[in-house]
């Protein structure tokens, strides 16, 4: 099982993300995702996003952009079906971490 990473939003809410295997089948479900550099010490968030269909791979262009600056960047996901929930979580993470690529 992949290691999971917990991120605290500015609100104090905690969100659990799992690294995504890019070559694996992705569900056609709504999700939040963070692009982060992963180390033994944890994860550094460089981008926070959301999608209404993880399988459509709209996150891929964000990952490619991130890897130009952060070579070891990886995608971590958290399934969230409701758009309002995804958008609130994304904003909460951006407010907490100020990811450089959300600038």
C-alpha atoms as an extended CHARMM CRD file, in Angstrom:
* protein
*
       103  EXT
         1         1  UNK       CA              0.0000000000        0.0000000000        0.0000000000  PROA      1               0.0000000000
         2         2  UNK       CA              1.2590000000        3.4860000000       -0.8280000000  PROA      2               0.0000000000
         3         3  UNK       CA              2.1810000000        5.8540000000        1.9210000000  PROA      3               0.0000000000
         4         4  UNK       CA             -0.5120000000        8.4260000000        2.5940000000  PROA      4               0.0000000000
         5         5  UNK       CA              0.1350000000       12.0950000000        3.2960000000  PROA      5               0.0000000000
         6         6  UNK       CA             -1.9720000000       14.3370000000        5.5020000000  PROA      6               0.0000000000
         7         7  UNK       CA             -2.2450000000       18.0240000000        4.6990000000  PROA      7               0.0000000000
         8         8  UNK       CA             -3.8010000000       20.5830000000        7.0360000000  PROA      8               0.0000000000
         9         9  UNK       CA             -5.7790000000       23.3630000000        5.4260000000  PROA      9               0.0000000000
        10        10  UNK       CA             -5.7910000000       26.9640000000        6.6670000000  PROA      10              0.0000000000
        11        11  UNK       CA             -9.1360000000       26.1560000000        8.3280000000  PROA      11              0.0000000000
        12        12  UNK       CA             -7.5130000000       23.4060000000       10.4140000000  PROA      12              0.0000000000
        13        13  UNK       CA             -9.2660000000       20.6420000000        8.4500000000  PROA      13              0.0000000000
        14        14  UNK       CA             -7.0350000000       17.6820000000        7.5900000000  PROA      14              0.0000000000
        15        15  UNK       CA             -7.0260000000       16.0030000000        4.1890000000  PROA      15              0.0000000000
        16        16  UNK       CA             -5.4640000000       12.6070000000        3.4120000000  PROA      16              0.0000000000
        17        17  UNK       CA             -3.8880000000       12.1440000000       -0.0380000000  PROA      17              0.0000000000
        18        18  UNK       CA             -2.4070000000        9.0880000000       -1.7170000000  PROA      18              0.0000000000
        19        19  UNK       CA              0.3300000000        9.1330000000       -4.3920000000  PROA      19              0.0000000000
        20        20  UNK       CA             -1.1110000000        8.2600000000       -7.7710000000  PROA      20              0.0000000000
        21        21  UNK       CA              0.3410000000        5.6290000000      -10.0760000000  PROA      21              0.0000000000
        22        22  UNK       CA              0.1360000000        7.4930000000      -13.3980000000  PROA      22              0.0000000000
        23        23  UNK       CA              0.1040000000        4.2700000000      -15.4220000000  PROA      23              0.0000000000
        24        24  UNK       CA             -2.8010000000        2.7160000000      -13.5050000000  PROA      24              0.0000000000
        25        25  UNK       CA             -6.4910000000        2.8970000000      -14.4650000000  PROA      25              0.0000000000
        26        26  UNK       CA             -7.9810000000        6.0860000000      -13.0500000000  PROA      26              0.0000000000
        27        27  UNK       CA            -11.6270000000        6.2680000000      -12.0080000000  PROA      27              0.0000000000
        28        28  UNK       CA            -13.9090000000        8.7200000000      -13.8260000000  PROA      28              0.0000000000
        29        29  UNK       CA            -14.6360000000       10.4750000000      -10.5310000000  PROA      29              0.0000000000
        30        30  UNK       CA            -14.1870000000       13.9450000000       -9.1360000000  PROA      30              0.0000000000
        31        31  UNK       CA            -11.0410000000       14.4630000000       -7.1110000000  PROA      31              0.0000000000
        32        32  UNK       CA             -8.7250000000       16.9500000000       -5.5290000000  PROA      32              0.0000000000
        33        33  UNK       CA             -5.0590000000       16.6100000000       -6.3040000000  PROA      33              0.0000000000
        34        34  UNK       CA             -1.8450000000       18.1200000000       -5.0920000000  PROA      34              0.0000000000
        35        35  UNK       CA              1.4210000000       18.0780000000       -6.9310000000  PROA      35              0.0000000000
        36        36  UNK       CA              4.2220000000       17.7730000000       -4.4350000000  PROA      36              0.0000000000
        37        37  UNK       CA              7.8630000000       16.9550000000       -4.0180000000  PROA      37              0.0000000000
        38        38  UNK       CA              8.0370000000       13.8960000000       -1.7600000000  PROA      38              0.0000000000
        39        39  UNK       CA             10.9290000000       13.2210000000        0.6030000000  PROA      39              0.0000000000
        40        40  UNK       CA             11.4790000000       11.0930000000        3.6940000000  PROA      40              0.0000000000
        41        41  UNK       CA             10.5720000000       14.1980000000        5.7000000000  PROA      41              0.0000000000
        42        42  UNK       CA              7.1850000000       14.6180000000        4.0220000000  PROA      42              0.0000000000
        43        43  UNK       CA              5.6810000000       16.4580000000        1.0820000000  PROA      43              0.0000000000
        44        44  UNK       CA              6.1260000000       20.0050000000       -0.1910000000  PROA      44              0.0000000000
        45        45  UNK       CA              3.0260000000       21.1950000000       -2.0440000000  PROA      45              0.0000000000
        46        46  UNK       CA              3.8480000000       22.9920000000       -5.2970000000  PROA      46              0.0000000000
        47        47  UNK       CA              0.3170000000       23.0120000000       -6.7900000000  PROA      47              0.0000000000
        48        48  UNK       CA             -3.2320000000       22.2970000000       -5.6010000000  PROA      48              0.0000000000
        49        49  UNK       CA             -5.9790000000       21.4810000000       -8.0860000000  PROA      49              0.0000000000
        50        50  UNK       CA             -9.2870000000       19.7240000000       -8.5990000000  PROA      50              0.0000000000
        51        51  UNK       CA            -11.0310000000       17.9260000000      -11.4250000000  PROA      51              0.0000000000
        52        52  UNK       CA            -14.5130000000       16.5930000000      -12.0630000000  PROA      52              0.0000000000
        53        53  UNK       CA            -13.0550000000       13.5340000000      -13.8440000000  PROA      53              0.0000000000
        54        54  UNK       CA             -9.7200000000       12.1020000000      -12.7420000000  PROA      54              0.0000000000
        55        55  UNK       CA             -9.6410000000        9.7600000000      -15.7450000000  PROA      55              0.0000000000
        56        56  UNK       CA             -9.7070000000       12.6960000000      -18.1990000000  PROA      56              0.0000000000
        57        57  UNK       CA             -6.1740000000       13.5060000000      -17.0040000000  PROA      57              0.0000000000
        58        58  UNK       CA             -6.6640000000       17.2860000000      -17.0080000000  PROA      58              0.0000000000
        59        59  UNK       CA             -4.1430000000       17.2450000000      -14.1390000000  PROA      59              0.0000000000
        60        60  UNK       CA             -1.3950000000       16.0540000000      -16.5110000000  PROA      60              0.0000000000
        61        61  UNK       CA             -0.6230000000       19.5390000000      -17.9050000000  PROA      61              0.0000000000
        62        62  UNK       CA             -0.2500000000       20.8430000000      -14.3310000000  PROA      62              0.0000000000
        63        63  UNK       CA              2.1450000000       17.9830000000      -13.5610000000  PROA      63              0.0000000000
        64        64  UNK       CA              4.2360000000       18.6360000000      -16.6830000000  PROA      64              0.0000000000
        65        65  UNK       CA              4.4640000000       22.3310000000      -15.7770000000  PROA      65              0.0000000000
        66        66  UNK       CA              5.4680000000       21.4320000000      -12.2130000000  PROA      66              0.0000000000
        67        67  UNK       CA              8.1830000000       19.0000000000      -13.3640000000  PROA      67              0.0000000000
        68        68  UNK       CA              9.8950000000       21.7820000000      -15.3280000000  PROA      68              0.0000000000
        69        69  UNK       CA             10.6390000000       23.4840000000      -12.0060000000  PROA      69              0.0000000000
        70        70  UNK       CA             10.4230000000       20.5800000000       -9.5770000000  PROA      70              0.0000000000
        71        71  UNK       CA             11.8320000000       17.4790000000      -11.2790000000  PROA      71              0.0000000000
        72        72  UNK       CA             10.6760000000       15.0720000000       -8.5810000000  PROA      72              0.0000000000
        73        73  UNK       CA              7.0870000000       16.3000000000       -8.4710000000  PROA      73              0.0000000000
        74        74  UNK       CA              4.3750000000       13.6720000000       -8.0730000000  PROA      74              0.0000000000
        75        75  UNK       CA              0.5790000000       13.7200000000       -8.0910000000  PROA      75              0.0000000000
        76        76  UNK       CA             -1.3410000000       12.8010000000       -4.9590000000  PROA      76              0.0000000000
        77        77  UNK       CA             -5.1140000000       12.4340000000       -5.0660000000  PROA      77              0.0000000000
        78        78  UNK       CA             -8.1630000000       12.4440000000       -2.8450000000  PROA      78              0.0000000000
        79        79  UNK       CA            -11.5550000000       11.4940000000       -4.2860000000  PROA      79              0.0000000000
        80        80  UNK       CA            -14.2790000000       14.1220000000       -3.7840000000  PROA      80              0.0000000000
        81        81  UNK       CA            -17.4520000000       13.8600000000       -5.8100000000  PROA      81              0.0000000000
        82        82  UNK       CA            -19.0840000000       17.2120000000       -5.0320000000  PROA      82              0.0000000000
        83        83  UNK       CA            -17.6800000000       20.2430000000       -6.8580000000  PROA      83              0.0000000000
        84        84  UNK       CA            -18.3560000000       22.6150000000       -3.9500000000  PROA      84              0.0000000000
        85        85  UNK       CA            -16.3920000000       20.3460000000       -1.5880000000  PROA      85              0.0000000000
        86        86  UNK       CA            -13.4890000000       20.0660000000       -4.0660000000  PROA      86              0.0000000000
        87        87  UNK       CA            -13.3020000000       23.8160000000       -4.6090000000  PROA      87              0.0000000000
        88        88  UNK       CA            -13.4290000000       24.5810000000       -0.8620000000  PROA      88              0.0000000000
        89        89  UNK       CA            -10.6940000000       22.0240000000       -0.1480000000  PROA      89              0.0000000000
        90        90  UNK       CA             -8.5010000000       23.3870000000       -2.9390000000  PROA      90              0.0000000000
        91        91  UNK       CA             -8.8560000000       26.9530000000       -1.6040000000  PROA      91              0.0000000000
        92        92  UNK       CA             -8.1750000000       25.7690000000        1.9680000000  PROA      92              0.0000000000
        93        93  UNK       CA             -4.9220000000       24.0930000000        0.8640000000  PROA      93              0.0000000000
        94        94  UNK       CA             -3.8270000000       27.0790000000       -1.2330000000  PROA      94              0.0000000000
        95        95  UNK       CA             -4.4320000000       29.3950000000        1.7390000000  PROA      95              0.0000000000
        96        96  UNK       CA             -2.3640000000       27.1170000000        3.9850000000  PROA      96              0.0000000000
        97        97  UNK       CA              0.5720000000       26.2640000000        1.7050000000  PROA      97              0.0000000000
        98        98  UNK       CA              0.7440000000       29.0710000000       -0.8830000000  PROA      98              0.0000000000
        99        99  UNK       CA              1.9370000000       26.6450000000       -3.5840000000  PROA      99              0.0000000000
       100       100  UNK       CA              4.2550000000       28.4780000000       -5.9910000000  PROA      100             0.0000000000
       101       101  UNK       CA              2.4810000000       27.2180000000       -9.1130000000  PROA      101             0.0000000000
       102       102  UNK       CA             -0.9420000000       28.4270000000       -7.9730000000  PROA      102             0.0000000000
       103       103  UNK       CA              0.4320000000       31.9800000000       -8.0160000000  PROA      103             0.0000000000
